[in-house]
Amino acid sequence: MKKILPVFLFAIVFSNSAFSINEKAHTYNFSDTQYQNGCVTTTDFNYPLPNNPPSGQTYVLHVWTIDEPFLLIETLNTSGSFQLNNFQININTIFSVNLYNNIGFVEELWSNKLYKCPNDFDLDGVTNSIDECPQQAGNAANFGCLGNPDFTILDNSYLWAPGWGSEFGDVSSSNRVELARYGGFMTVDPLLIKNIGNSARRRFSNVQFFISSDQILSSNDFRFTANTFSIPNLAPFETSPLYGSNRLKTRLEGSTVGNNLSYGNYYLLVILDPDNLLEGSELNTANNTYALPMTYTNYTSGPQIVDNKYLKTFYDNLPYSFNTVSR
C-alpha cells in the first residue's frame, strides 16, 4: 500500500518586498505581486533531498495538473536537490517528490498543491495586468477602480502679460490679451484645475498650451512644446494649489512662436489631456479645453512690463500684481 507522509504546516514570513513559505525541507519564494489571494503566478521551487536513496531506488519529482491530470514535469535524481526557477503556474498544479525502484512506485515523500492566480482577482472584468485596483471591483473606464475623475479648468485661474493681469474669466473677444513676438510673454500663474468627478485619476496625463485660429484643437495649431506639466492627482472635488511652490504655473514666450504664425487674432487654448490618455476614464471630456481670446503682434503696444510680482493680502487672501514698467 502506498504510504503518504503528512504535509507540514506552512510558516509565512513577511518582509518589505517579498515573503517565503517555508516547509520542512524546501521553500517557495514569492514576490508581493506574484502571491495574492492564496494563489501563485510564478514560483522558485527548491527541495533538498534528505540523503542518498536506498540501493536500486531513485528520487523522482512529478509536477501534475490538478483539474485534468496531466504530467508536466518528471525529473529523476539521486542526490542534491530538485530545483525550479521562475516556474510559471498557468494551471492548478500538484508538486510531489517520490521514491521509485526498477519496478515502480515505492513511496511519496512529500506533495503540495499550488493554485493558479486568476487573470482578474476582483472579477470586475478588468484583467490584473491593467487593473489599478485589483483587490476592489471597479469599472473598466477607470482602469478597474471605482468612480471616474472629471477635470476642469477654473475661471479664476490667473493670466499675466504686459499691460494685463486678470482672471481667465475676464478675457473676452472685446478684451483680448496680447502676445508680442519680440519681448512679449503670457504667464499663467496659477492655473487652477479642479476634479469634479468621483475618483482620482489612475493614469498619467498632462496640460498643454496651443495657439489656434478657433476654439477647437487641430493638428496644425501651434503647440508650446516646452510648456507642459502633468495633471495633479486630485481627489474628488479637490483643486490644485492657489499659492505655494506646488501651484501650476508657466510662462509662454512670444519669441517661441516666432514666424510660425501670422500676426492677428487667435485663441490661446489651455487643454487637459490633449493626447486622450484618459479617454473613457473621465466622466466628461467636453470641459477639458479653455479658450482665451488673444492677439499675436509684432511688438507690445503701450508700456512694457519688465517684471511682475505675485502678491496677496493677508486680510482678504486675494491675489494682486505689482508691475515694474519701462516707458
BELBELBEL-V865469 format. One record per residue. N is the residue number from 1. PHI is phi in degrees with one decimal (none if undefined). BURIAL is b if it has 16 or more other ideal C-beta (glycine too) atoms within 10 Angstrom, else e. Layout:
BEGIN
n:N phi:PHI burial:BURIAL
n:N phi:PHI burial:BURIAL
END
This chain:
BEGIN
n:1 phi:none burial:e
n:2 phi:-65.1 burial:e
n:3 phi:-101.7 burial:e
n:4 phi:-106.7 burial:e
n:5 phi:-80.2 burial:e
n:6 phi:-65.7 burial:e
n:7 phi:-80.4 burial:e
n:8 phi:-78.2 burial:e
n:9 phi:-67.4 burial:e
n:10 phi:-73.6 burial:e
n:11 phi:-123.2 burial:e
n:12 phi:-97.5 burial:e
n:13 phi:-115.4 burial:e
n:14 phi:-96.7 burial:e
n:15 phi:-141.2 burial:e
n:16 phi:-66.3 burial:e
n:17 phi:-114.6 burial:e
n:18 phi:-161.3 burial:e
n:19 phi:-147.1 burial:b
n:20 phi:-123.9 burial:b
n:21 phi:-107.4 burial:b
n:22 phi:-105.0 burial:e
n:23 phi:-118.8 burial:e
n:24 phi:-56.1 burial:e
n:25 phi:-131.3 burial:e
n:26 phi:-153.8 burial:b
n:27 phi:-138.9 burial:e
n:28 phi:-102.8 burial:b
n:29 phi:-112.5 burial:b
n:30 phi:-128.8 burial:b
n:31 phi:-83.5 burial:e
n:32 phi:-59.5 burial:e
n:33 phi:-80.8 burial:e
n:34 phi:-93.5 burial:b
n:35 phi:-119.0 burial:b
n:36 phi:-143.5 burial:b
n:37 phi:54.9 burial:e
n:38 phi:73.2 burial:e
n:39 phi:-122.8 burial:e
n:40 phi:-133.5 burial:b
n:41 phi:-108.8 burial:b
n:42 phi:-143.3 burial:b
n:43 phi:-140.8 burial:b
n:44 phi:-102.9 burial:e
n:45 phi:-110.7 burial:b
n:46 phi:-139.2 burial:e
n:47 phi:-125.5 burial:b
n:48 phi:-68.3 burial:e
n:49 phi:-75.3 burial:b
n:50 phi:-65.6 burial:e
n:51 phi:-169.3 burial:e
n:52 phi:-65.7 burial:e
n:53 phi:-70.5 burial:b
n:54 phi:-56.8 burial:e
n:55 phi:-54.7 burial:e
n:56 phi:83.2 burial:e
n:57 phi:-116.3 burial:e
n:58 phi:-145.2 burial:e
n:59 phi:-85.8 burial:b
n:60 phi:-132.7 burial:b
n:61 phi:-95.6 burial:b
n:62 phi:-114.9 burial:b
n:63 phi:-120.0 burial:b
n:64 phi:-117.8 burial:b
n:65 phi:-81.7 burial:e
n:66 phi:-88.8 burial:e
n:67 phi:-68.8 burial:e
n:68 phi:-126.6 burial:e
n:69 phi:-50.6 burial:e
n:70 phi:-150.2 burial:e
n:71 phi:-77.7 burial:e
n:72 phi:-91.8 burial:e
n:73 phi:-140.0 burial:e
n:74 phi:-135.5 burial:e
n:75 phi:-127.2 burial:e
n:76 phi:-106.1 burial:e
n:77 phi:-159.9 burial:b
n:78 phi:-118.1 burial:e
n:79 phi:-159.0 burial:e
n:80 phi:86.3 burial:e
n:81 phi:-157.0 burial:e
n:82 phi:-93.1 burial:b
n:83 phi:-142.7 burial:e
n:84 phi:-130.7 burial:b
n:85 phi:-108.7 burial:e
n:86 phi:54.3 burial:e
n:87 phi:-77.8 burial:b
n:88 phi:-84.6 burial:e
n:89 phi:-94.7 burial:b
n:90 phi:-95.7 burial:e
n:91 phi:-154.4 burial:e
n:92 phi:-55.5 burial:b
n:93 phi:-133.3 burial:b
n:94 phi:-107.4 burial:e
n:95 phi:-102.5 burial:b
n:96 phi:-145.1 burial:b
n:97 phi:-116.3 burial:b
n:98 phi:-133.0 burial:b
n:99 phi:-103.6 burial:b
n:100 phi:-128.8 burial:b
n:101 phi:-117.5 burial:e
n:102 phi:-71.9 burial:e
n:103 phi:-95.8 burial:e
n:104 phi:159.9 burial:e
n:105 phi:-65.1 burial:e
n:106 phi:-112.3 burial:b
n:107 phi:-160.0 burial:e
n:108 phi:-91.8 burial:b
n:109 phi:-86.9 burial:b
n:110 phi:-165.8 burial:b
n:111 phi:-153.4 burial:e
n:112 phi:-159.9 burial:b
n:113 phi:-110.8 burial:e
n:114 phi:-119.0 burial:b
n:115 phi:-101.1 burial:e
n:116 phi:-64.6 burial:b
n:117 phi:-71.9 burial:b
n:118 phi:-70.2 burial:e
n:119 phi:-73.7 burial:e
n:120 phi:-141.6 burial:b
n:121 phi:-57.5 burial:b
n:122 phi:-94.7 burial:b
n:123 phi:56.9 burial:e
n:124 phi:-102.1 burial:b
n:125 phi:87.5 burial:e
n:126 phi:-110.0 burial:b
n:127 phi:-64.9 burial:e
n:128 phi:-55.9 burial:b
n:129 phi:-64.6 burial:e
n:130 phi:-120.8 burial:e
n:131 phi:-80.4 burial:b
n:132 phi:-79.4 burial:e
n:133 phi:-132.1 burial:b
n:134 phi:-69.1 burial:b
n:135 phi:-100.2 burial:e
n:136 phi:-136.7 burial:e
n:137 phi:-62.8 burial:b
n:138 phi:-136.4 burial:b
n:139 phi:-126.5 burial:b
n:140 phi:-63.1 burial:e
n:141 phi:-63.8 burial:b
n:142 phi:-109.7 burial:b
n:143 phi:56.9 burial:b
n:144 phi:85.1 burial:b
n:145 phi:-108.5 burial:b
n:146 phi:-70.0 burial:e
n:147 phi:76.6 burial:b
n:148 phi:-145.9 burial:b
n:149 phi:-77.2 burial:b
n:150 phi:-154.5 burial:b
n:151 phi:-97.5 burial:b
n:152 phi:-144.3 burial:b
n:153 phi:-97.0 burial:b
n:154 phi:-88.3 burial:b
n:155 phi:-61.3 burial:e
n:156 phi:-89.4 burial:e
n:157 phi:-59.1 burial:b
n:158 phi:-114.5 burial:b
n:159 phi:-124.6 burial:b
n:160 phi:-116.5 burial:b
n:161 phi:-162.1 burial:b
n:162 phi:-53.0 burial:b
n:163 phi:75.0 burial:e
n:164 phi:-143.5 burial:b
n:165 phi:-163.8 burial:b
n:166 phi:-161.7 burial:e
n:167 phi:-76.8 burial:e
n:168 phi:-53.1 burial:b
n:169 phi:-64.6 burial:e
n:170 phi:-87.8 burial:e
n:171 phi:-81.7 burial:b
n:172 phi:-146.9 burial:e
n:173 phi:-63.0 burial:e
n:174 phi:-93.0 burial:e
n:175 phi:-142.2 burial:e
n:176 phi:-82.0 burial:b
n:177 phi:-83.8 burial:b
n:178 phi:-111.8 burial:b
n:179 phi:-123.8 burial:b
n:180 phi:-97.5 burial:b
n:181 phi:-62.9 burial:b
n:182 phi:-104.7 burial:e
n:183 phi:81.6 burial:e
n:184 phi:-90.5 burial:b
n:185 phi:-158.1 burial:b
n:186 phi:-132.3 burial:b
n:187 phi:-112.0 burial:b
n:188 phi:-94.9 burial:b
n:189 phi:-163.4 burial:b
n:190 phi:-95.7 burial:b
n:191 phi:-90.3 burial:b
n:192 phi:-105.1 burial:b
n:193 phi:-114.8 burial:b
n:194 phi:-122.2 burial:b
n:195 phi:-93.9 burial:b
n:196 phi:-98.3 burial:b
n:197 phi:-90.4 burial:b
n:198 phi:-120.6 burial:e
n:199 phi:-157.4 burial:b
n:200 phi:-72.0 burial:b
n:201 phi:-71.7 burial:b
n:202 phi:-114.3 burial:b
n:203 phi:-135.8 burial:e
n:204 phi:-67.4 burial:e
n:205 phi:-153.1 burial:b
n:206 phi:-140.1 burial:e
n:207 phi:-113.6 burial:b
n:208 phi:-136.0 burial:b
n:209 phi:-123.3 burial:b
n:210 phi:-137.3 burial:b
n:211 phi:-114.5 burial:b
n:212 phi:-133.9 burial:b
n:213 phi:-77.0 burial:e
n:214 phi:-140.8 burial:e
n:215 phi:-94.3 burial:e
n:216 phi:-119.4 burial:e
n:217 phi:-69.7 burial:b
n:218 phi:-134.3 burial:e
n:219 phi:-66.5 burial:e
n:220 phi:-95.1 burial:e
n:221 phi:-71.3 burial:b
n:222 phi:-77.5 burial:b
n:223 phi:-111.2 burial:b
n:224 phi:-81.0 burial:b
n:225 phi:-66.8 burial:e
n:226 phi:-87.5 burial:e
n:227 phi:-112.2 burial:b
n:228 phi:-126.6 burial:e
n:229 phi:-144.5 burial:e
n:230 phi:-79.5 burial:e
n:231 phi:-70.9 burial:b
n:232 phi:-65.3 burial:b
n:233 phi:-83.0 burial:e
n:234 phi:-84.2 burial:b
n:235 phi:-71.4 burial:e
n:236 phi:-52.2 burial:e
n:237 phi:67.7 burial:e
n:238 phi:-91.6 burial:e
n:239 phi:-115.6 burial:b
n:240 phi:-62.5 burial:b
n:241 phi:-61.8 burial:e
n:242 phi:-84.6 burial:b
n:243 phi:-127.6 burial:e
n:244 phi:92.9 burial:e
n:245 phi:-69.1 burial:e
n:246 phi:-91.3 burial:e
n:247 phi:-68.3 burial:e
n:248 phi:-86.6 burial:b
n:249 phi:-152.4 burial:e
n:250 phi:-161.5 burial:b
n:251 phi:-120.2 burial:e
n:252 phi:-99.0 burial:b
n:253 phi:-95.7 burial:b
n:254 phi:-63.5 burial:b
n:255 phi:-64.3 burial:e
n:256 phi:-67.3 burial:b
n:257 phi:-70.8 burial:b
n:258 phi:55.2 burial:e
n:259 phi:-96.0 burial:e
n:260 phi:-72.0 burial:e
n:261 phi:-130.7 burial:b
n:262 phi:-77.5 burial:e
n:263 phi:-69.4 burial:e
n:264 phi:156.3 burial:e
n:265 phi:-90.3 burial:e
n:266 phi:-143.9 burial:b
n:267 phi:-126.2 burial:b
n:268 phi:-87.0 burial:b
n:269 phi:-98.9 burial:b
n:270 phi:-104.9 burial:b
n:271 phi:-125.7 burial:b
n:272 phi:-87.2 burial:b
n:273 phi:55.7 burial:b
n:274 phi:-66.0 burial:b
n:275 phi:-93.8 burial:e
n:276 phi:59.7 burial:e
n:277 phi:-71.6 burial:e
n:278 phi:-103.0 burial:b
n:279 phi:-59.2 burial:e
n:280 phi:88.8 burial:e
n:281 phi:-90.1 burial:b
n:282 phi:-73.2 burial:b
n:283 phi:-65.2 burial:b
n:284 phi:-147.0 burial:e
n:285 phi:-97.8 burial:b
n:286 phi:-69.7 burial:e
n:287 phi:-102.4 burial:e
n:288 phi:-90.2 burial:b
n:289 phi:-120.9 burial:b
n:290 phi:-119.6 burial:b
n:291 phi:-106.8 burial:b
n:292 phi:-112.5 burial:b
n:293 phi:-58.5 burial:b
n:294 phi:-146.9 burial:b
n:295 phi:-126.8 burial:e
n:296 phi:-101.0 burial:b
n:297 phi:-125.3 burial:b
n:298 phi:-77.5 burial:e
n:299 phi:-126.1 burial:e
n:300 phi:-69.1 burial:b
n:301 phi:-85.8 burial:e
n:302 phi:80.5 burial:e
n:303 phi:-59.4 burial:e
n:304 phi:-99.2 burial:b
n:305 phi:-76.8 burial:b
n:306 phi:-83.6 burial:e
n:307 phi:-153.9 burial:e
n:308 phi:-139.8 burial:b
n:309 phi:-118.1 burial:e
n:310 phi:-101.0 burial:b
n:311 phi:-123.1 burial:e
n:312 phi:-146.6 burial:e
n:313 phi:-95.2 burial:e
n:314 phi:-82.5 burial:e
n:315 phi:-80.5 burial:e
n:316 phi:-114.6 burial:e
n:317 phi:60.5 burial:e
n:318 phi:-104.9 burial:e
n:319 phi:-80.4 burial:b
n:320 phi:-135.9 burial:e
n:321 phi:-113.1 burial:e
n:322 phi:-125.6 burial:e
n:323 phi:-104.6 burial:e
n:324 phi:-103.7 burial:e
n:325 phi:-121.6 burial:e
n:326 phi:-119.5 burial:e
n:327 phi:-120.3 burial:e
END
